[in-house]
Amino acid sequence: MNRVSIIGAGAWGTALALTAFRAGLSVNLWSRSLDKVETINQRHENVYHLPGIILNPLIQATTDPSDTIDADLVILAPPAQCLRSICEIFRPIWPSSTPLVIASKGIEDHSTLLMSEVVREYFPHNPILILSGPSFANDVAKNLPTALVLAAETLAVTQTISSFLSSAHFRLYASDDIMGVQIGGACKNIIAIACGIVEGLALGDNARAALVTRGLAEVSRLGCGMGAQLETFLGLSGAGDMILTSLSSQSRNHAFGLALGRGAPLAELLSNKKTLVEGVYTVSGTVFLAKKNHIDMPLTFAIYDLLNGRETLDHLISQLLARSLKIERT
């Protein structure tokens, strides 16, 4: 494996391009935006998403899908809600033997499909892998130590590709739980919004710790109800990703919840198109999957009701605290 194409020149795609280059691979970075591509190629910097991070001149950007046809590996890193349109562009381009690594986290809004299910509609024969875990693009781009999970249907596939993508400060653990890795990566964004709300309301560290713990419990219930392995939610793509996203000021989902808790109007926050908050798009699909599989997810349901204007924040908190006492089991 020598050539890697990264699809999506946002912060995460650019950080992954740097990571693949550090692993000794030849890298190109695809974007729809000609302006972004020209800036990367001329200034060797993604000034729109990772300002101040210098890219090696050998990392070239392109708007031409055919420039990715010879890739030994493709990493898909667009926003989750854009993944389908990306697949439509590249369906005629990539051979069926090319492994596709999905680095986008989320559930498609209208179809409620997982990212692997969206990609599989367009690429029925390609090996599909999922990259997930606790990772902020800026830290990865700065070459700070990061550990993630790479999942495939068989461990042999993910172990092979992990060996090519791993480097001194970028460690990949293998998994064969595609379902669990995706559910953990998508649903933690919802709990991160809730944690931001708790902080914005100044409800204290005790409440925040309880929310993360119970949030992880309900996400693992959903995952296991859909065939995932419980152990996955105790690892990097479960507890690790949820802790990072829920408790860090770098998290866009946490920042969104924080603003809500401090009294920012919901309509104003939702109308801000500059920052994509994936948890807002993921929550409706998660609620659908939970009800379909008869899974109780009180925190997720509460955030859904809040974002859809069905309940006020004060009333939802009162409802959650008034729930009947239970034995703690996942």
N, C-alpha and C positions, 0 to 999 in steps of 0.2 A: 504494500500500500504506500503510494507516494503522493497522490494528488487528492486534495480535499476541496470541495466547494461549499461555502457557507451561504445559505439563502436568507437574506435579511440583514441589512447593514444598520440595525439599531445598536443600542449599547451592548446587548447580549450577543448578537451575531458578531460584532466587531471584537468583543472580548474572546469569543470562541475562535475567531480567526487568529488572534494572537497566540492563543493556547496551542492550536494545531501547528502553527509555525514554530513555536518553541519545542514542540515534539519532533521537529525535523521534517515536517511535511511541507509540500508545495501547496500554497493556499491562494484561492481567489474568492472574492466577496461579491455576491450579486445583490443589486438593489434596483427597484423600479425607478428611483430618482436619479436623473442624469446629473443634477447639481451636486448631490451627495457623492456620486461616483467620481466626478471630476475633482471635487475637493479632496477626497481621499487620495486619489492618484497624484495630484499636484502638491498637496501640502503634507501628505502622509500622516493625516490626523483626521479623525471623525469629529469635527468641530461641533456638530449638531448633538451628538449623544455622549461622546467621551472626550471632551476638550482637555487638552494637556497631556494626553496619552499618545506618544509617538509610535507610529506603525513603521515596521521595516519596509523599505521601498519595494521589496520583493512581494509584499502582499498587495496584489492589484485588485481593483474593483471593476465591475462591469455591469452594464444593463442588458447585455445580450445573453439570453438563455442558452444559446448553443455553446457558449464558452464553458459550460459546465458538463458537456456531454461526455468528456473523457475522464471525469472524476472517478477515483476509486471508491470514494465515500462522499456522501452528501449530508450536510447537517442543516436541518430546517429550523430557523430561529426567528420567524416572523411572530407578531402578536397572534394569539390563538385564534381570534376571530377572523384573521386574514389567511389562515392556513389553506382553506378550501380554494380560494382564488389563486394561491401560489401553485397548488397541485394542478389546477386547470392549465396554467401556463406551461408547466414542465412535464405533463403527461406524455407528450410526443417526443420528449428529449432524452429521458434517462432510460438506459437499458434495464431489463428486468433483473439483471444480476447485481445492480448497484445497491449497496446497503444504504438505507435512509435512517438517519438518526434524528429523532424529533426532540428538539430542545424547547419547544413551546409548551407552556403549562396552561391548561384550561379545559373547559367543556364548551363545545360549540353551542351558541346561544339558542338558535331556533330548532336545531335537530336533536340537541342533548347528547350528541355523540362525543366520545373521547377522541383525542387527537389521532390515536392510532387507527381508529375506525374511519375517520375522515380520510386519512392518507390511504388506507387499504382500499377504499372505493376507487381510487385512481391508479393505484399500483398494487394489483392483486398478488403479484409474484415476488416483489422485492423483499429482501430481508428488512424488517422494521425494528428499530431499537428506540428506547426512551432514555433521555438524559435528564436527570432531575436531582434535586438535593439543595442544601443550603448554599446559596451563591448569589452575591451581588456582583453585577457586571464590572463595576469599578474596581472592586478588590481583585477579581480574576485578571482584569486588564493590567493591574499593577503587579501581577505575578506574586500575590500574597497566597499563602498556603490555603488550598481548597480541596475538599473531598466530596465527591458526588457518586451517584449510582448510575450505572448504565445497564439497562434491562433489555433482554431479548427473550424470545420464546425458548431458546436453549442457552445454557451457560457457555457452551463452547463458542458460540457466535460472539457473545458479549465479552468473553475473556480475550478472544483474539483481537477484537477492535479496541478494547481497553488498553491493550499493550501498545497499540500504535498511537493512541491519543494521550496517554499519561506522560507526565514529565515530572521534573524535580518537585514542583510546587502544585501540581495538579494531579490528584490521585483518584482513580476510578475504581469503585467496587462493583463486582458483577452481581446481577440478579436475574432470575427467570420469572419474576412477578410483574409482568407488564401492567396488569390491572392495578395492583396496589401502588406501584410507583406513580402511575398517572393520577389516581384518586388523591393520593397524598399531596402531590404537587399542585393540583387544581384547587382542592377544597381548603387548603391552609390559607388561601387568600381571603376567604370569607371570615375565618376566625381572626385573621389579622385586622380586618375592619372592626370587628367586635372589640378587640384589644385596644385599638386606637380610641374607640368610643369610651371605654372604661378609663383610659388615661385622661382623655379630654374632660371627663366628668369628675376627675380627681377622686375616684372610688378606692384607690389604694392598691398597693402591691399584692395584698392577699387576694383581692378580687381578680386581679390580672392573672396571677398564678393559677387560681382555680379555673378561670375561663380557658386558659391554654390547655390545662389538663383535661377538662371536660370536653373541650373542642376536639382534642386528639381522640378522645374516646368515641365521640359520635362519628368522626370521619373514619375511624377504623371499623366501626360497626357497618357503615355503608360499604367500605371496601370489602370486608369479609362477606357481607351479604351478596356481593357481586362476584365472589370467587377469588378474592385476593387472600394473601397470607398475612396473618396477624403480625408476624415478626417484621414484616416490611414497615409497619407503622411505628415500630420502635427504633427504626434505623434512620439513615440520613434523609431519605425522601419522605419520611413521616415526621417523627419528632424533631429531627434536625432542621428541616425546612420550616416547620411550623414555628419553632422557637425563634429562628432568625427573622422570619417575616413578621411575626406578631410583636416582637419586642424591640425591633431596631427602627431608628428614625430614618434610615435609608429606604425603608419599605414604603412604596406608594400606597398600598392598601392600608397600612397602619396610619399613614399621614391623612388619608381620606377619612378614616374613622375618627382620628384625633380632631380634625376640623369639625366633624359632625358633633362630637361630644362637647366641643367648645361653643357650639351654637351656630355654626355656619349653616345657611339655608341649604337644604338638600338639593333643590332645583338648581341653585347656583353651582354647586359642586358637580352635579351631573352634566351640566352644560359646558364645563371646562374640557375642551378637546385636546389641550396641550399634553395632558398626562393621562395615559391609559391605565385605568384601575381594573385589573382583570377580574377581581372578586365581584365587581358589580355585574359583569357579564356571566360569571360562573354560577352565581347563586340560584338563578331560575332553573338551570339544568340540574343542579344538585338536588333541589327540592323535588323536581320531577322524578329523578332516579330514586330518591329516598322513598317517595310515596309508592312508586312502582314496585320497589322491593320491600315495602312495609318496614322501613327503618325509621326509628324515632331520632330526630335531629333537632332538638329544641332551639339551640343557639342559631343554627342555620335558618330554621323557619322564622325566627325572630328577625334576623337581618333581612330576610326576604320581605317580610311584612313591612319593615321600616322603609326599605328602598322603594317599595311599591306604594307607599303612602297609606297603608292599611292600618297602621298603628303609630302612636306617638312613642318617642323614646322612653319617657317616664313610665308609660303604661306597660311597655314591654319589659322593662327592668322589674317592675312590680310583679308581673306575671311569672317571670323566670324565678324570682325569689320565693314565690308562693307555691311553686310546684311541690307535689307530695314528696316526702322524704323517701329515699330509696337505699337499697344496699348498693355499695359501689362495685360494679362490675363493668367491664368494657362493653 
